[in-house]
Amino acid sequence: AMLARDEVLKPVVTALIAEDPARFLRLFARKIMTLFNAFTPTGDANIHSVSPLTIGVALYFYPLLILAIIGVLLSAREWRRYAPLVLLVAAWAGVHGILTSCTRFRLPIDPFLFLLAATAIVSLLGLRRRRST
């Protein structure tokens, strides 16, 4: 029970990070990549881990992710308006980059990625109405 307590683990983790910060950054980046992967590779392959379904998920998710990134870039001028969406996605990813990560942990932020992707589509297609001054 003592090993699960923050008072015990915090100094150990802090020392490990201070000892090799590059390793921490590599692990953090790998966890972020896992979070934003269309599917998490598993040790045991089955019909759900290697199937046309995984290809379908990849075909929908990667364009969504690219459009969401474009949406963030295109909304930079109106950053205050989009900050809550972007910060929520960044905070969610950051937590999972520090703790643990797998593809299904991304599901709660997928709707926000859809909103950012929609922003890109609206901007790229010129569908945004101009405000009258």
Salt bridges, closest charged atoms under 4 A:
GLU7 OE1 - ARG5 NE 2.86
GLU78 OE1 - ARG81 NH1 2.89
GLU78 OE2 - ARG128 NH1 2.62
ASP110 OD1 - ARG106 NE 2.85
